[in-house]
Amino acid sequence: MKKMMMVAVVSAFVGGFATQALAEKQPMMMKALNNLEDAKKALENATADKGGHRVKAMALVNDAITEVKAGIDFDNKK
């Protein structure tokens, strides 16, 4: 009975770590992606007259979003 209880406790412990690892997969990359999405929205809502710099910034942010997503996908394939 003690052995079964120990197995159950260890399984729950290990399973908890596995679930947590999946739930927090690449938290910094996801944070970066969320920040870039926020930046994109802010740029879209900014006034248009910025001498072309706002438009260029939007393009760079879109490129960064694409790269972060590619990095996440790449790492998830390992």
DSSP file (Angstrom, degrees, kcal/mol; ACC not computed):
  #  RESIDUE AA STRUCTURE BP1 BP2  ACC     N-H-->O    O-->H-N    N-H-->O    O-->H-N    TCO  KAPPA ALPHA  PHI   PSI    X-CA   Y-CA   Z-CA
    1    1 A M     >        0   0    0      0, 0.0     4,-2.2     0, 0.0     5,-0.2   0.000 360.0 360.0 360.0 -43.2    0.0    0.0    0.0
    2    2 A K  H  >  +     0   0    0      1,-0.2     4,-2.6     2,-0.2     5,-0.2   0.889 360.0  53.4 -63.5 -37.5    2.8    2.4    0.9
    3    3 A K  H  > S+     0   0    0      2,-0.2     4,-2.4     1,-0.2    -1,-0.2   0.912 109.2  47.9 -63.9 -42.5    4.5    1.6   -2.4
    4    4 A M  H  > S+     0   0    0      2,-0.2     4,-2.3     1,-0.2    -1,-0.2   0.893 112.1  50.0 -64.3 -39.6    1.4    2.4   -4.4
    5    5 A M  H  X S+     0   0    0     -4,-2.2     4,-2.3     2,-0.2    -2,-0.2   0.908 110.9  49.2 -65.1 -41.6    1.0    5.6   -2.5
    6    6 A M  H  X S+     0   0    0     -4,-2.6     4,-2.7     2,-0.2     5,-0.2   0.910 110.6  50.0 -64.5 -43.1    4.6    6.5   -3.2
    7    7 A V  H  X S+     0   0    0     -4,-2.4     4,-2.7     1,-0.2    -1,-0.2   0.912 111.2  49.8 -60.5 -43.4    4.2    5.8   -6.9
    8    8 A A  H  X S+     0   0    0     -4,-2.3     4,-2.3     2,-0.2    -2,-0.2   0.907 112.3  47.0 -63.4 -42.4    1.1    8.0   -7.0
    9    9 A V  H  X S+     0   0    0     -4,-2.3     4,-2.4     2,-0.2    -2,-0.2   0.933 114.4  46.2 -65.5 -46.4    2.8   10.8   -5.3
   10   10 A V  H  X S+     0   0    0     -4,-2.7     4,-2.9     2,-0.2     5,-0.3   0.909 112.8  50.9 -63.5 -41.9    5.9   10.6   -7.6
   11   11 A S  H  X S+     0   0    0     -4,-2.7     4,-2.9    -5,-0.2     5,-0.2   0.921 111.7  46.9 -61.8 -44.3    3.7   10.3  -10.7
   12   12 A A  H  X S+     0   0    0     -4,-2.3     4,-2.1    -5,-0.2    -1,-0.2   0.901 113.4  49.7 -64.2 -40.1    1.7   13.4   -9.7
   13   13 A F  H  X S+     0   0    0     -4,-2.4     4,-1.6     2,-0.2    -2,-0.2   0.949 115.7  40.8 -63.2 -51.0    4.9   15.3   -8.9
   14   14 A V  H  X S+     0   0    0     -4,-2.9     4,-2.3     1,-0.2    -2,-0.2   0.910 114.7  52.8 -65.4 -43.1    6.6   14.4  -12.2
   15   15 A G  H  X S+     0   0    0     -4,-2.9     4,-2.6    -5,-0.3    -1,-0.2   0.865 105.4  55.6 -60.7 -36.7    3.3   15.0  -14.1
   16   16 A G  H  X S+     0   0    0     -4,-2.1     4,-2.4    -5,-0.2    -1,-0.2   0.903 108.1  47.5 -62.7 -41.5    3.0   18.4  -12.6
   17   17 A F  H  X S+     0   0    0     -4,-1.6     4,-2.7     2,-0.2    -2,-0.2   0.904 111.4  50.7 -66.2 -40.3    6.4   19.4  -13.9
   18   18 A A  H  X S+     0   0    0     -4,-2.3     4,-2.1     2,-0.2    -2,-0.2   0.919 112.6  46.4 -63.4 -43.4    5.6   18.0  -17.3
   19   19 A T  H  X S+     0   0    0     -4,-2.6     4,-2.6     1,-0.2    -2,-0.2   0.914 113.5  48.8 -64.6 -42.6    2.3   20.0  -17.4
   20   20 A Q  H  X S+     0   0    0     -4,-2.4     4,-2.0     1,-0.2    -2,-0.2   0.902 109.3  52.9 -64.6 -40.4    4.0   23.1  -16.1
   21   21 A A  H  < S+     0   0    0     -4,-2.7    -1,-0.2     1,-0.2    -2,-0.2   0.904 112.8  44.2 -62.1 -41.2    6.8   22.7  -18.8
   22   22 A L  H >< S+     0   0    0     -4,-2.1     3,-1.2     1,-0.2    -1,-0.2   0.902 113.1  50.9 -69.5 -39.7    4.2   22.5  -21.5
   23   23 A A  H 3< S+     0   0    0     -4,-2.6    -2,-0.2     1,-0.3    -1,-0.2   0.806 117.4  39.6 -67.7 -28.9    2.2   25.4  -20.1
   24   24 A E  T 3< S+     0   0    0     -4,-2.0     2,-0.3    -5,-0.2    -1,-0.3  -0.044  78.3 155.7-111.7  30.8    5.2   27.6  -19.9
   25   25 A K  S <  S-     0   0    0     -3,-1.2     5,-0.1     1,-0.3    -3,-0.1  -0.437  78.7 -14.3 -62.7 119.4    6.9   26.6  -23.1
   26   26 A Q  S  > S+     0   0    0     -2,-0.3     4,-2.3     1,-0.1    -1,-0.3   0.925  75.9 176.3  55.6  55.2    9.2   29.5  -24.2
   27   27 A P  H  > S+     0   0    0      0, 0.0     4,-2.0     0, 0.0     5,-0.1   0.838  76.4  51.2 -61.3 -33.0    7.7   32.1  -21.8
   28   28 A M  H  > S+     0   0    0      2,-0.2     4,-2.4     1,-0.2     5,-0.1   0.887 110.0  48.5 -73.3 -37.4   10.2   34.8  -22.9
   29   29 A M  H  > S+     0   0    0      2,-0.2     4,-2.5     1,-0.2    -1,-0.2   0.899 112.6  49.2 -66.5 -38.8    9.5   34.3  -26.6
   30   30 A M  H  X S+     0   0    0     -4,-2.3     4,-2.5     2,-0.2    -2,-0.2   0.883 110.3  51.0 -67.1 -37.1    5.8   34.5  -25.9
   31   31 A K  H  X S+     0   0    0     -4,-2.0     4,-2.5    -5,-0.2    -2,-0.2   0.920 110.6  49.0 -64.0 -43.3    6.3   37.6  -23.8
   32   32 A A  H  X S+     0   0    0     -4,-2.4     4,-2.5     2,-0.2    -2,-0.2   0.913 110.7  50.7 -61.3 -43.0    8.3   39.2  -26.7
   33   33 A L  H  X S+     0   0    0     -4,-2.5     4,-2.3     1,-0.2    -2,-0.2   0.922 110.8  48.2 -62.1 -44.4    5.6   38.2  -29.1
   34   34 A N  H  X S+     0   0    0     -4,-2.5     4,-2.2     1,-0.2    -1,-0.2   0.903 111.6  50.3 -62.7 -41.0    2.9   39.8  -26.9
   35   35 A N  H  X S+     0   0    0     -4,-2.5     4,-2.4     1,-0.2    -2,-0.2   0.892 110.4  49.7 -64.4 -39.4    5.0   43.0  -26.6
   36   36 A L  H  X S+     0   0    0     -4,-2.5     4,-2.5     2,-0.2    -2,-0.2   0.896 109.1  51.7 -66.2 -39.4    5.5   43.2  -30.4
   37   37 A E  H  X S+     0   0    0     -4,-2.3     4,-2.1     2,-0.2    -2,-0.2   0.903 110.9  48.9 -62.8 -40.2    1.7   42.7  -30.9
   38   38 A D  H  X S+     0   0    0     -4,-2.2     4,-2.3     2,-0.2    -2,-0.2   0.905 110.9  50.1 -64.2 -41.3    1.1   45.6  -28.4
   39   39 A A  H  X S+     0   0    0     -4,-2.4     4,-2.6     2,-0.2    -2,-0.2   0.897 108.3  53.3 -63.3 -40.4    3.7   47.7  -30.3
   40   40 A K  H  X S+     0   0    0     -4,-2.5     4,-2.3     1,-0.2    -1,-0.2   0.924 109.9  47.3 -60.3 -45.5    2.0   47.0  -33.6
   41   41 A K  H  X S+     0   0    0     -4,-2.1     4,-1.7     2,-0.2    -1,-0.2   0.908 111.5  51.0 -63.0 -42.4   -1.4   48.1  -32.2
   42   42 A A  H  X S+     0   0    0     -4,-2.3     4,-0.8     1,-0.2    -2,-0.2   0.916 111.5  47.4 -62.4 -43.3    0.2   51.3  -30.8
   43   43 A L  H >< S+     0   0    0     -4,-2.6     3,-0.6     1,-0.2    -1,-0.2   0.890 110.0  52.8 -64.9 -39.3    1.8   52.1  -34.1
   44   44 A E  H 3< S+     0   0    0     -4,-2.3    -1,-0.2     1,-0.2    -2,-0.2   0.836 112.0  46.2 -64.4 -31.6   -1.4   51.5  -36.0
   45   45 A N  H 3< S+     0   0    0     -4,-1.7    -1,-0.2    -5,-0.2    -2,-0.2   0.537  92.7 101.3 -89.6  -7.4   -3.2   53.9  -33.6
   46   46 A A  S << S-     0   0    0     -4,-0.8    -3,-0.0    -3,-0.6     2,-0.0  -0.353  88.8 -87.5 -73.2 156.9   -0.5   56.6  -33.9
   47   47 A T        -     0   0    0      1,-0.1    -1,-0.1     2,-0.1     7,-0.1  -0.354  37.2-126.5 -64.9 149.4   -1.1   59.6  -36.1
   48   48 A A  S    S+     0   0    0      1,-0.1     2,-1.4    -3,-0.1     4,-0.4   0.782  83.3  88.7 -73.4 -30.8    0.1   59.0  -39.6
   49   49 A D        +     0   0    0      1,-0.2    -1,-0.1     2,-0.1    -2,-0.1  -0.537  42.1 123.0 -81.7  92.9    2.4   62.0  -40.2
   50   50 A K  S >  S-     0   0    0     -2,-1.4     3,-1.5     0, 0.0    -1,-0.2   0.050  86.4 -98.1-134.2  23.3    5.8   60.8  -39.0
   51   51 A G  T 3  S-     0   0    0      1,-0.3    -2,-0.1     2,-0.1    -3,-0.0   0.775  79.5 -58.6  65.7  26.4    7.9   61.3  -42.1
   52   52 A G  T 3> S+     0   0    0     -4,-0.4     4,-2.0     1,-0.0    -1,-0.3   0.312 117.2 108.2  88.0  -9.4    7.6   57.7  -43.1
   53   53 A H  H <> S+     0   0    0     -3,-1.5     4,-2.7     2,-0.2     5,-0.2   0.868  75.0  53.0 -71.8 -36.3    9.2   56.4  -39.9
   54   54 A R  H  > S+     0   0    0      2,-0.2     4,-2.3    -6,-0.2    -1,-0.2   0.929 110.7  47.5 -62.5 -44.8    5.9   55.1  -38.4
   55   55 A V  H  > S+     0   0    0      2,-0.2     4,-2.0     1,-0.2    -2,-0.2   0.907 113.3  47.9 -63.3 -42.8    5.3   53.0  -41.6
   56   56 A K  H  X S+     0   0    0     -4,-2.0     4,-2.4     1,-0.2    -2,-0.2   0.910 110.8  51.8 -64.7 -41.1    8.9   51.7  -41.5
   57   57 A A  H  X S+     0   0    0     -4,-2.7     4,-2.6     1,-0.2    -2,-0.2   0.893 108.0  52.2 -61.9 -39.7    8.5   50.9  -37.8
   58   58 A M  H  X S+     0   0    0     -4,-2.3     4,-2.5     2,-0.2    -1,-0.2   0.907 109.8  48.8 -63.1 -41.1    5.3   48.9  -38.5
   59   59 A A  H  X S+     0   0    0     -4,-2.0     4,-2.2     2,-0.2    -2,-0.2   0.908 112.3  48.2 -65.1 -41.2    7.1   46.9  -41.2
   60   60 A L  H  X S+     0   0    0     -4,-2.4     4,-2.5     2,-0.2    -2,-0.2   0.893 111.4  49.9 -66.6 -39.3   10.0   46.2  -38.9
   61   61 A V  H  X S+     0   0    0     -4,-2.6     4,-2.6     2,-0.2    -2,-0.2   0.915 110.2  50.8 -65.1 -42.2    7.6   45.1  -36.1
   62   62 A N  H  X S+     0   0    0     -4,-2.5     4,-2.1     2,-0.2    -2,-0.2   0.907 111.0  48.7 -60.9 -41.0    5.7   42.9  -38.5
   63   63 A D  H  X S+     0   0    0     -4,-2.2     4,-2.3     2,-0.2    -2,-0.2   0.909 110.9  50.4 -63.5 -41.4    9.1   41.3  -39.6
   64   64 A A  H  X S+     0   0    0     -4,-2.5     4,-2.7     2,-0.2    -2,-0.2   0.896 108.5  52.1 -64.4 -40.1   10.0   40.8  -35.9
   65   65 A I  H  X S+     0   0    0     -4,-2.6     4,-2.4     1,-0.2    -1,-0.2   0.930 110.1  49.1 -59.7 -45.9    6.7   39.2  -35.2
   66   66 A T  H  X S+     0   0    0     -4,-2.1     4,-2.1     1,-0.2    -2,-0.2   0.907 112.6  47.7 -60.2 -43.3    7.3   36.8  -38.1
   67   67 A E  H  X S+     0   0    0     -4,-2.3     4,-2.4     2,-0.2    -2,-0.2   0.890 110.8  50.2 -68.1 -40.2   10.8   36.0  -36.8
   68   68 A V  H  X S+     0   0    0     -4,-2.7     4,-2.4     2,-0.2    -2,-0.2   0.926 111.7  48.6 -64.4 -43.3    9.7   35.4  -33.2
   69   69 A K  H  X S+     0   0    0     -4,-2.4     4,-2.6     1,-0.2    -2,-0.2   0.903 111.4  50.3 -62.0 -40.5    7.0   33.0  -34.4
   70   70 A A  H  X S+     0   0    0     -4,-2.1     4,-2.7     1,-0.2    -2,-0.2   0.892 109.9  50.8 -64.5 -39.0    9.5   31.2  -36.6
   71   71 A G  H  X S+     0   0    0     -4,-2.4     4,-2.4     2,-0.2    -2,-0.2   0.895 110.7  48.5 -64.9 -40.4   11.8   30.9  -33.6
   72   72 A I  H  X S+     0   0    0     -4,-2.4     4,-2.1     2,-0.2    -2,-0.2   0.940 113.2  47.3 -63.8 -47.5    9.1   29.5  -31.5
   73   73 A D  H  X S+     0   0    0     -4,-2.6     4,-0.9     1,-0.2    -2,-0.2   0.911 111.9  50.8 -60.9 -42.9    8.1   27.0  -34.2
   74   74 A F  H >< S+     0   0    0     -4,-2.7     3,-0.8     1,-0.2     4,-0.4   0.936 112.4  45.4 -60.1 -47.8   11.8   26.0  -34.7
   75   75 A D  H >< S+     0   0    0     -4,-2.4     3,-1.0     1,-0.2    -1,-0.2   0.832 107.5  58.3 -68.5 -31.3   12.3   25.4  -31.0
   76   76 A N  H 3< S+     0   0    0     -4,-2.1    -1,-0.2     1,-0.2    -2,-0.2   0.720  98.7  60.8 -70.3 -19.9    9.1   23.4  -30.7
   77   77 A K  T <<        0   0    0     -4,-0.9    -1,-0.2    -3,-0.8    -2,-0.2   0.628 360.0 360.0 -81.6 -13.6   10.3   21.0  -33.4
   78   78 A K    <         0   0    0     -3,-1.0    -1,-0.2    -4,-0.4    -2,-0.1   0.494 360.0 360.0 -68.3 360.0   13.3   19.9  -31.3
